[in-house]
Amino acid sequence: MKNKIIYSVLVVLFIFNITITHGQKKVLSEDELLLKKEDLQWFKDAKFGMFIHWGLYSIIGKGEWVMFNKRIDKDTYAKLADEFKASKFDANNWASIAKEAGMQYMVMVTKHHDGFSLWDSEASTDKFNSMNSAANKDFVREYVDAAREKDLKVGFYYSPLDWRFPGFFFPKMYQSNAEKLKAQTYGQIRELMSDYGKIDILWYDGGEDKWLGMGGIEFGGPKRSWHPRAKNKPYTGEFSWDPLKLNSIVRELQPKIVINPRSGWKGDFDTREREDGSMQTDRPWERCYTIAKGGWGWKPNAKVHSLESLLTRFVKVVCMDGNFLLNVGPNADGVIEPLQVQRLKEIGAWLKVNGESIYGTRGGPITFDENWGGATQKGKNIYLHITQLPENGNLKVAYIGDKIRNVTYLASDKKVDFKQDENTISFNVSKSHKNDIVTVLKIQIK
């Protein structure tokens, strides 16, 4: 009898252990969630990705925040799904554009703060998803297939925030509503992490615990001053996504996925949106930027940044050891505007010549200087990116390091005259490069 009791207890413990480890996995700690360095190498090497903001807001053409900024009633906004035909949507075209631009990965918005899901989401409250729109399509499925076909890494942008839920803003007043929102988030994350094969990047937005709740909301005007990057106010409310629990589920379903920090957990890499910042080598980081001025979602006649502006910012970020995630906003039909495509092709043409100085490199060892540019390094080569050349062509930079064997123009292999002393290197750059947006010198170390 005693042995039977012991056996029964062991069976119960075994089943309990199976439940914990294979069903409801244990919640990992902040550091346990982090990827190993070797699993992050591809991300650090990639350097350049395409961000895509596209959804119901593209019909209105006033940016992805239009529902909130214009205080559009959620039921009125939901009727836009009946107009969302996306008649010219072609994920293969998007992926081809990214590939030609020299991008190595893509990150598509699967659900923004408006709550509309671009896939067949069973967890979506009121089935507010693209299968129940005029298009009747799983856009995420087509996007994933197209990116993989072009050998591009696949990223999902996902916002846990949903403006249809007052419980997000007032979790005490609408507690059951807040829990319903949280259940939707967990259900949708499980769908995205389970139904589309291997996913490489999870890009959260609108989910930082410290910014949630009442901290700074103002309903009296168009400024969204409650927003984290608008007011820098710490969160003091009660709502939480339980980010360690949420991301433990993600890690279980996608063990090697690279996760950003906007869910309340510090993530595998840092995201910079408002400024380029400075050199950072202790953690991977990414600068997200948009190709057209005035927002991320489509706006008619939005002015596209010049090639010079985009290329110099891209080079600056890479010289400071970051990645550059450049956003496009297709129109309601799903078309990326021709001028945006042209600009991406121009960046791609530059990378075909100078990609050696970008992909697989690390920032430094020469500090970036706004007055002239910066450097990347790979193996025994240093790549000097000159964004502003002095009138006389003579450039002097601070450098304390190994002896230099040879300096050439990366684009032509022609030699560059240089002089090295203990603390500096002086280069005599041909005036024929005076009008280059970025001139790249390849410095070979002895």
Secondary structure, DSSP 8 states (H G I E B T S, - for coil): -HHHHHHHHHHHHHHHHHIIIIIS-----HHHHS--HHHHHHHHHH-EEEEE--STHHHHTS-TTHHHHTT--HHHHHGGGGT---TT--HHHHHHHHHHTT--EEEEEEE-TT--BSS--SSSGGG-BGGGSSS---HHHHHHHHHHHTT-EEEEEE----TT-HHHH-TTTTHHHHHHHHHHHHHHHHHHHHSSS---EEEE-S--GGG-TTTT---SSS--TTSHHHH-----SS----HHHHHHHHHHH-TT-EE-STTSS--SSEEE-S-------SS-EEEEEESBTT-SS--TT--B--HHHHHHHHHHHHHTT-EEEEEE---TTS---HHHHHHHHHHHHHHHHHGGGTTT-EE-SS--BTTTEEEEEETTEEEEEESS--TTSEEEEE--SS-EEEEEETTT--B-EEEE-SSEEEEE--GGGTT-SSEEEEEEE-
